Amino acid sequence: MIMPAEKELRAVLARFAQARIEHDVLPTGRTSRALEDATYTLCVITGSRTVEQALRAADALLDRYTAGRAAGLRRGDETLAA
């Protein structure tokens, strides 16, 4: 699977969350289509078949991004100390 950029993943998650909230508050045809579109995009970007799998995959990717930044900071600290 190609890893999405963190910024793009966060934008898709925000779009999904907003669509989910709007649809839960006042379901209409428009909110239903927006939620379906956001769900589809989230599934595609994470390589998942269901929204539950997509959300788990997104969490795992965000953990990897965080770990990567932490590792980069540690390597940077070692370089500065040398």
Secondary structure, DSSP 4 states (H G I P E B T S, - for coil): -PPPPHHHHHHHHHHHHHHHHHHHHS--HHHHHHHHHHHHHHHHHHT-SSHHHHHHHHHHHHHHHHHHHHHHHHHHHHHHH-
